[in-house]
Amino acid sequence: MQKLQVTNLTKIFGGHTKQVTEMLQQGKSKREILRATGATVGVHDATFSVADGEIFVIMGLSGSGKSTLIRLLNRLIEPTSGSVFLDGQDIAQLGRKELLNVRRHKIAMVFQNFALFPNRTVLANAAYGLEVRKEPAAKRNARAMAALKRVGLAGYEQQYPHQLSGGMQQRVGLARALASDADVLLMDEAFSALDPLNRKDMQEELLELQSELHKTIVFISHDLNEALRLANHMLIMDDGAVVQVGTPEDILTHPANAYVARFIEDVDRTRVITAGAVMIRPYTVNIDSDGPYVAMRRMRANEVSTLLVTDGHGHLLGMIDARDTMQLIEKRRDDVQRLDTIVQKNVPTTTPDTPLNQLLSQFAQTALPIAVLDDQQRLKGVVIRGAVFAAMARKEVHGDVVHD
């Protein structure tokens, strides 16, 4: 389900809207338009959607339009044209009273510089949005206190912002947004003012909160590693335009153009690309219907010395090898020749969403392919050692073949 849908959203600063629009249609660049008209294209024709309950990260170089875009979502900046639908309601068409209601109840914002009131306690800062909504004091303080506990600030409620570290101040800003119980959180480079250690802690905090609360979060970042760590989907901007939208894995493996390719060129792909993206079709036998003759024939046909063994429902049971299979065949023909007597149970396994860098230690201990299982223990594929090394060397893996 889509929580936010953005359609043809455009913001032009400095007037000359008609002339600038025509120049954009002619393919003129942001710089050419500024030179000719003095107007700045903040965002041009942005179209994308954000699913309910996901973290959607917007990235781009300085001046790419990402901060303008996030402020268009709650109309802190008025759009020149286009639409922003929240739960099917076009925010761009709302009157002032309706817009205020949306901001107070449905969309909360966490700012880069914390935006705390220095003369208010931590508790009062966290309760501020509820105070604006005219919630009773007891109710707003209880909700603010609950939010502070969620972000690890219980016991600091009577402190003032200047008594807190930068990371703690950012937690207060996050608690204020959580206290409002808004469906959508807009976070504009919320962690960029923090030192690296606090920044990493806040990223972990956000992921833990998201696993519990399932908010829809639009997160602005200029840090690619942060984006890759947080995002379910990413949007890359350049000169006010949307260049590419996709999962981190999509963007790393299939950059839309040279700009995106340069943007991601220094990323450790094995931290993002998952086992599910590089797994290949496994060679298997079904223990319920296949015997040693079928197994040996399948090994010879595919030029392999091992097969994975599944039951009739696709659950992984283990592995057989050629030597044991041949010994089973060479037994007396009147014996019952069942594969379950030679199944080896110690097969290395992983899940589809495991990053490849986590498989390196497994491959250091085994030469076997690693079986990829879903949450029902059904076999989905296998990862071979070469697929991991290909990803590390920025090669692509498609189907059963590793390509340069």
N, C-alpha and C positions, 0 to 999 in steps of 0.2 A: 504494500500500500504506500502511495506517495504522500508524504506529509507536505512538502513544498514543491511547487511547480513554477518555474521561472520561464517566461516566454518573451523572446525578442526585447529583453530589457536593455535600455539605452540611457546613458546620462551624458549630456554635453554641458560643460561649464563655460560660461562667458558669452552666451548668446549665439547669434548667426546660425540658429538651429537648422533652418531650411538649407542654407548653403553647405553647412557641415554634413548634413544628411546626404546631400547630393554628392559631395566629395567622397564620402564613405562608400556610396554605391558605385563610384568610379574606381574604387580600390586605392584611394589615397591613404597614405600612412598618417598616423597620429602626429608625427613631426611635421609633415607637409601641411596638414590642416592647421596646426598651431602657427606655422610661419605665414600662411595665407590669410587666416582669419583672426588670430589671437585667441581662438577658442580651444579648449582642451577636451578631448574625448576621454571621459572617465571610464565608461563601459559602453561597449557597442554590441548590440544584438545578442545578448547572452541568453541562451536557452539551455536549461538543464532541470533535473528533478532530484529531490532528496527523499529517500525512503524513510518511513516511520521507524524510529529507533536506531538509526545509524549515525556514525560519526563521518561527516562529509568534510574533507579538508580542501580548502582553496589555496593554491600556491601560485607564485609568480615572482619575478624579480621586482625590485623597487620601481614604483611607477606603473606597474602592470594593470592596476585597477582593482586589486583584490579587496582593499579596505573600503573603497567606494562601493563595491558590489555588496559586501555584507551589510553596509548601512542602507542600501536600497531595499534590503529584505524587510526591514521594519520601518522604512520611510524616515529614518533620521536624515536621509538625503532624498529629496523628491525626484522621481524618475522623469526623464524627458519623454520617454515612451516605453511601452511594454507593460507586462503584467507580472505580479507575484501572487500566486494562489497559495493560501494556507488553509488546508482542509477544504479546498474548493472555493474559498472566499478570496476575491481579488483585493489584496491590501491596497493596491494602487488606486482603487476607486472609493475607498472609505472616506467618510467625513471625519472631522477632527475628533468628535466624541467617540465614534466607533473605533478609530485608530488608537486612541488612548486606552480604550478597553482591551484591545488586542495586546498592546504593549504591557499592560499591567497584569494580564491573566494568561496570555498564550506564548509570548516571546520575552525572554530575559537575555540580558547582555552582560558579558564579562569583559572588562577592558584591560588593555595592556598595562596601563599605569595604575591599576587597582581601583581608582576613583572612589576612595574611601573618604568619609568626612573626618577630619582630624579631631574635631571637638566632640565626637560621638564615641561611645564605647564600642567594642567589638560586637556585642549583642545588639546595640542600637543600629549599627551599620548593617548587620545581617537582617534586621527587621525592617529596614527602611522601605523596601518595596511594598511590604504589607501595610506599613503606616500610610503610604500614599494611597493605597486602596481603602483606607479607613477601617481596617480590621481592628477589633477591640484589642487593647493593650495585652491582656492576658493571652489571647489567642496568638497574636503575632510574636510575642516573646517565646511562647512555647514552641512554635514552628521554627523560629530563628534558632533557638537553642538546639532543637533536634537536628537542624542543618549543620550547626557548628560541630555537633558530635560526629556527624557523618564525615566531616573533613578533618577530624582529629584535633579540634580546638576546644573541647570541653575543658573548663578550668580557666580559660582565657577570656571569658565573656565580659569581664569588667575591666579588662585592659583597654588601652587606647592604641590606635594604629602605630604611633611612633615608638611604642614599646615592643613591637613585633618585628621579626625579620621579614625580608622581602617575600620569602616563600609563605610565611604565615599570613601576611597581608593578602597575598593572592588567594589563599584559602578562604579568607573572609569574603572576598569578592565572589568566589564560587559559592560559598554558603548563602550569600544574599540571593544569588540566582536560584539556588535550589529551594530556598524558603518560599519563593513565589510559586513553586510547583508548576512552572510554565512547561508546556510541552516541548518548546524549542529553545535551545540555548545557542546564542550567537557569541562566539569567542574570538575576539580580534587580537591575534598575536598575544594571547593571554599569558603565555609563559616566557615571552622573549626578554623581559626585563630581569629574569632570574639568573643566578649563577648556574653553571652546568649541573651541579649536584641537586640543587633545589628544583631545577627544571625537570630532571629525570624523575624526581620524587613526585612532582605534580602530574607528570604524564601517567605514572603508575596509579596515582590517586584517581585520576579521571577515568582510566580504564576499569578500575575496581568499582567506582561509582556507576559507570555505565553498565557493567554486568549486572548490577542490582536494579537500577532505575530505568534503563532503556529509554533515555531521552533521545530526542532528535537534536544532534549537535552539528552546527556549522562552524568550523574551526579554521581561522586564517593562520597561516604559518609561512615563514620564509626559509624554514629549516627542513630540508628534505628528509633527513633521518627522523625528525619528529613526525612529519607527515606520514611516512611509511609505517611508523610504529602505531599511530593512532587510527589511521583512516580505514574505513570500509570502502569508500570511494574517494577519488581525488579529482579535482578540477585544476587544470593548468591554464594560466592566463598569460597573454603577451599583448602589450599595447592596447589594453582594454577589451580584447576579444578572448573568447573561450577557444583554446587551442585543442584541448583533449580532455575527455572525462572517462574515467574507468577505474577499475580496482588498481591498487598498487602493482599487482602482478601484471595486469594488462599493460599498464604504462611502462613498466620496466622491460617487458618482453616485446611489446609492439608500439614503440614511440611513434606518434602521429607524424612528426616531421623532424627536421634537423635541430630546431630550437629545443624540442622536448628531449631529443637524444643527447644534446649538450647538457641540458638541465640535470639529467640523471646519470651522466657518464661516470661519476666517481662513486656511485652507490655500490655497496657490497650486495650483489643480487641474491646471494645465498641466504641473506637474512629475511628476504621478502618472498622469493619464489618458493613455492611449496611442493611437497611430494606429489600432490595431486596434479600439478601442472606438468611434471616431467615423467610421470609413471607411464609404463608401456603395458601392452597386453601380456598377461602371464600365460605360460603353457601349463595346463592343468589336466588332472584326471578326476573323475567323479567316483568316489569310493563306493557309492550305492549301485553303480552300473558298470564300472570298468574294472578289468582284471589286469594281471601282469602282462599278458600278450598285447593288449591294447596300449598299455603304458609304454612298453618297449618300442612298439611300432611308432608311437607318437614322439618318443625321444629321437629315434632314428630319422623320422621325417623332418623334424625341426632342428636336428643336429645339436641337441642339448643332452646333458648327462643327468639332469634333475627335472622333476616336475612337482608342482605344488598340488596338494590333494585337498579337495573340497567335498562337502556332502551335496545332496541334491538341491539344497537351498543356497548354495554358494558360500557357506561358512568354511573358513580355513581350518583344516585339521592337522596339517603338517606338510611333509615333503618326502619324496622317495628319490633314490638315486639308481643309476643304471646297474651298479654292481649287485645291490640287494635284489633288484627286480629280476635280473638274470638268474641269480641263485634260486629265487622262488620258482621261476619257470623250469629250472632243471630238476626240481623235486619230482617225486612220483606223480604221474598224471591223475591218479585216483584220489590224491589228497585235495582237500578244498584249498584253492589258491586265492586267498583274499589279500588285498593290498594292506589291510589294516595291521597285518603282522609285521610289516616293514616300514610303517610310517614313522618318520623322525619328527619329534614334536618341537625341537628347539629351532624354530624358524624365526629370524629377526623380523619384527613388524613395526609399522608406524601408522599414522593417520594421514588423511589427505591434506590437512591444513598444517602439517609440521614443516617449518622452514628447513631448507636443505642444509643449512649450517649445523643443524642439530643432528643430521644423519652422518656427519663426518666421523664422529667418534664410533658409531656403529660399524661403518665401513673399515675403520682401523682395526676392528676385531674380527671381521668376517669377510670372505670373498664372495659370499652368497648375495644374490639380489635381496632387497628388503621388500617384504610384502606390505601392501597398503590396504588397510582394513577400514570399513566404515564403522559407525557406532554400534552396529549389530554384529560385528565381527565377520562381515561378509567381505570376500576378497574383491578388491576393485582394480588392482594392478600391481606392478612391481617397479621399484626404482633400482636401476643398475648404477654401478659406480661411475660409469662414463657420463651419465646424465648430470651428476653433481659436478664433475670436473668441467663439463661443457658449460654449465651455468656460471661457474667461477671464472671461466675464460670468456664470458659474454658470447656464448654460442647459443643457438636456439634448438630446442628439442621438440619435434613434431611426430606424433604417432609412435611408430616403432623405430624410427631412425633418428640418429643424432646428426645434425647438419652443422657445418661451419657457417 
